Amino acid sequence: MFKQKTLAVTATRENFAGTKTKLINNDLQNQDKDKDKMEKVKKIIEIRRRLKITNADIAKWFGFRNAKSYSSSTAKKRIDNGIIELYNKMQEIADK
């Protein structure tokens, strides 16, 4: 009977080690995602400063009622990503 308990404890330790490894890997993946998000935020801020674009401008261009509705919109991330991609493409063309 003592051997069975030892096997159970060993199995539990192995499961814990695997779980701990998964948690560490997930944490590293989340850190990478957070870095990507921060880079995009920095990029959109830089673009908006360089081109003097306000939330009111973007709201007007994309049909929002006002700047506040744009700022709280679920589409804000997609629009910001689109602006970044458009800006990058325009710079690419300008560099040719």
trRosetta pair geometry for C-beta under 8 A, 3 or more apart (Angstrom, degrees):
i j d omega theta_ij theta_ji phi_ij phi_ji
1 4 5.8 -49 -158 27 40 114
1 5 7.1 38 150 -15 66 102
2 5 5.9 -56 -157 35 37 110
2 6 6.6 38 149 -20 67 106
3 6 5.5 -55 -150 35 36 114
3 7 6.4 37 153 -19 67 104
4 7 5.7 -53 -150 35 32 111
4 8 6.4 33 152 -20 64 105
5 8 5.6 -53 -148 35 34 113
5 9 6.4 34 154 -18 66 104
6 9 5.8 -54 -148 36 31 110
6 10 6.3 32 153 -19 64 107
7 10 5.6 -54 -147 37 32 113
7 11 6.2 32 155 -19 65 106
8 11 5.8 -54 -147 37 30 111
8 12 6.3 31 153 -20 63 106
9 12 5.6 -54 -147 36 31 112
9 13 6.4 33 153 -20 64 104
10 13 5.7 -54 -150 35 31 111
10 14 6.5 30 152 -18 64 104
11 14 5.7 -54 -150 36 33 112
11 15 6.3 33 152 -18 66 105
12 15 5.6 -53 -147 37 33 112
12 16 6.2 35 153 -21 65 106
13 16 5.6 -53 -146 37 31 113
13 17 6.3 34 154 -21 65 104
14 17 5.7 -52 -147 34 31 112
14 18 6.5 30 153 -17 63 105
15 18 5.7 -56 -150 38 31 111
15 19 6.2 31 152 -19 66 107
16 19 5.6 -55 -145 38 31 111
16 20 6.1 34 154 -22 66 106
17 20 5.6 -52 -145 36 29 113
17 21 6.4 32 153 -20 62 104
18 21 5.7 -53 -149 35 31 112
18 22 6.4 32 151 -19 64 104
19 22 5.6 -53 -149 36 33 112
19 23 6.3 34 152 -20 66 104
20 23 5.7 -52 -148 35 32 112
20 24 6.5 32 153 -18 64 104
21 24 5.8 -54 -149 36 31 111
21 25 6.4 31 153 -17 65 106
22 25 5.7 -55 -147 38 32 111
22 26 6.2 32 154 -19 66 106
23 26 5.7 -53 -145 37 30 111
23 27 6.3 34 154 -22 63 106
24 27 5.6 -53 -149 34 31 114
24 28 6.5 31 153 -18 64 104
25 28 5.7 -54 -150 36 32 111
25 29 6.4 32 152 -18 65 105
26 29 5.6 -54 -148 37 33 112
26 30 6.3 34 152 -20 66 105
27 30 5.6 -54 -148 36 31 112
27 31 6.4 35 151 -22 64 103
28 31 5.6 -50 -149 32 33 114
28 32 6.6 36 151 -19 64 101
29 32 5.7 -51 -153 33 34 112
29 33 6.5 34 150 -18 65 104
30 33 5.5 -52 -148 37 35 112
30 34 6.2 38 152 -21 66 104
31 34 5.6 -52 -147 36 32 113
31 35 6.5 36 152 -22 64 102
32 35 5.7 -51 -150 33 32 112
32 36 6.6 33 151 -19 64 103
33 36 5.6 -53 -151 35 34 112
33 37 6.4 34 151 -19 66 104
34 37 5.6 -52 -148 36 33 112
34 38 6.3 33 154 -19 65 106
35 38 5.7 -55 -147 37 31 110
35 39 6.3 33 153 -21 65 105
36 39 5.7 -53 -149 34 31 112
36 40 6.5 29 153 -17 64 105
37 40 5.8 -56 -152 36 32 109
37 41 6.3 32 152 -19 66 106
38 41 5.6 -51 -146 36 34 113
38 42 6.3 34 154 -18 66 105
39 42 5.7 -54 -147 38 31 111
39 43 6.2 33 152 -23 64 108
40 43 5.5 -54 -145 36 32 114
40 44 6.3 27 159 -16 67 103
40 80 7.1 96 160 128 107 117
40 81 6.8 -20 -157 -93 132 79
40 84 6.6 -74 -148 -57 84 165
41 44 6.1 -54 -145 36 29 104
41 45 6.4 29 155 -18 63 109
42 45 5.8 -58 -149 38 30 112
42 46 6.2 31 153 -21 65 108
43 46 5.7 -55 -148 36 30 112
43 47 6.3 28 154 -18 65 106
43 84 5.4 54 124 -124 125 122
44 47 5.7 -52 -145 38 33 112
44 48 6.1 33 156 -19 66 108
44 80 4.6 -14 -107 -166 151 109
44 83 6.5 78 -127 82 95 121
44 84 5.9 -72 -78 -64 80 105
45 48 5.9 -56 -145 38 28 109
45 49 6.4 27 156 -18 63 107
46 49 5.9 -57 -149 37 28 109
46 50 6.2 26 156 -19 64 111
47 50 5.8 -58 -145 38 28 111
47 51 6.1 -2 166 7 66 113
47 53 7.3 -10 125 29 81 128
47 83 6.4 155 114 138 150 108
47 84 6.5 -155 -20 -100 156 63
47 87 5.0 -77 -130 -91 133 171
48 51 6.5 -68 -136 53 24 91
48 52 7.7 64 168 -115 55 5
48 53 4.6 -99 -138 63 73 94
48 54 7.6 106 -171 -80 111 26
49 52 7.4 17 -172 -74 27 46
51 87 7.8 -120 -32 -110 140 121
53 57 5.0 -120 -158 72 72 143
53 58 6.4 71 166 -48 112 93
53 83 7.9 -166 105 -157 167 144
54 57 4.8 110 53 -1 71 98
54 58 7.3 -139 98 1 43 84
54 67 7.0 -44 141 -111 97 134
55 58 5.7 -56 -149 40 37 109
55 59 6.0 42 151 -24 68 107
55 67 3.8 89 111 -155 106 104
55 70 5.5 173 -178 81 92 127
55 71 5.6 4 -154 -61 146 99
56 59 5.6 -52 -144 36 30 115
56 60 6.4 32 155 -20 63 105
56 66 7.2 -29 -118 -169 79 63
56 67 4.3 -50 -73 -65 64 116
57 60 5.9 -59 -154 35 28 110
57 61 6.4 23 154 -16 65 110
58 61 5.7 -57 -145 38 32 111
58 62 6.1 1 166 6 68 114
58 64 7.8 24 115 22 72 128
58 67 7.8 85 56 -122 86 76
58 70 5.7 136 100 -175 101 156
58 79 6.6 109 -178 149 122 136
58 83 7.5 -49 -114 -68 121 143
59 62 6.6 -76 -141 51 21 89
59 64 3.8 -83 -153 67 82 116
59 65 7.3 -52 179 64 119 34
59 66 5.8 11 160 158 158 17
59 67 4.9 -129 -15 -86 145 45
59 69 6.6 103 -136 65 122 88
59 70 3.9 -122 -86 -30 91 134
60 64 7.6 -63 -46 51 24 78
62 70 7.0 108 63 -113 120 114
62 75 7.8 -167 157 116 144 133
62 79 6.0 -32 -79 -122 165 137
64 67 7.7 104 103 -86 130 20
64 69 4.6 -179 -179 93 109 109
64 70 4.3 170 51 -63 172 87
64 73 6.7 -103 -107 -47 132 142
65 69 4.7 73 45 5 93 156
66 69 5.4 99 53 8 66 100
66 70 7.4 -125 104 -2 38 90
67 70 5.6 -56 -153 37 36 112
67 71 6.2 38 152 -23 69 107
68 71 5.6 -52 -144 35 32 113
68 72 6.4 10 163 -1 66 110
69 72 6.4 -65 -142 48 28 96
69 73 6.2 52 153 -54 62 101
70 73 5.5 -42 -149 2 31 123
70 76 6.4 111 165 -96 66 96
70 79 7.7 -69 -162 62 101 163
71 76 6.7 49 -147 -99 23 144
72 76 7.7 156 73 -36 8 135
73 76 4.8 135 73 -40 86 87
73 79 7.8 42 90 2 131 132
74 77 7.8 -37 173 18 47 99
75 78 5.2 -60 -164 46 65 113
75 79 5.6 65 139 -25 87 104
76 79 5.8 -59 -145 39 29 109
76 80 6.1 28 158 -18 66 108
77 80 5.8 -55 -145 38 28 110
77 81 6.2 28 155 -18 64 107
78 81 5.7 -55 -147 38 29 111
78 82 6.3 33 152 -21 63 107
79 82 5.5 -54 -150 36 32 115
79 83 6.4 34 151 -21 65 102
80 83 5.6 -51 -149 33 33 112
80 84 6.5 35 152 -19 64 103
81 84 5.6 -51 -150 34 34 114
81 85 6.4 32 153 -17 66 105
82 85 5.7 -54 -145 38 32 109
82 86 6.1 32 155 -18 66 108
83 86 5.7 -54 -144 39 29 112
83 87 6.1 32 156 -20 64 108
84 87 5.8 -57 -148 37 27 112
84 88 6.3 27 155 -18 64 107
85 88 5.8 -55 -147 37 30 111
85 89 6.3 30 155 -19 64 107
86 89 5.8 -56 -148 37 30 111
86 90 6.3 29 154 -19 65 107
87 90 5.8 -55 -147 36 29 111
87 91 6.4 28 154 -17 64 106
88 91 5.8 -56 -150 37 31 110
88 92 6.3 36 151 -24 65 106
89 92 5.5 -51 -148 33 32 116
89 93 6.5 30 154 -16 65 104
90 93 5.8 -53 -149 37 32 109
90 94 6.2 32 152 -20 65 109
91 94 5.5 -56 -144 39 32 113
91 95 6.2 35 156 -24 65 107
92 95 6.0 -57 -151 31 27 111
92 96 7.3 36 150 -33 58 98
93 96 6.0 -46 -161 12 36 115
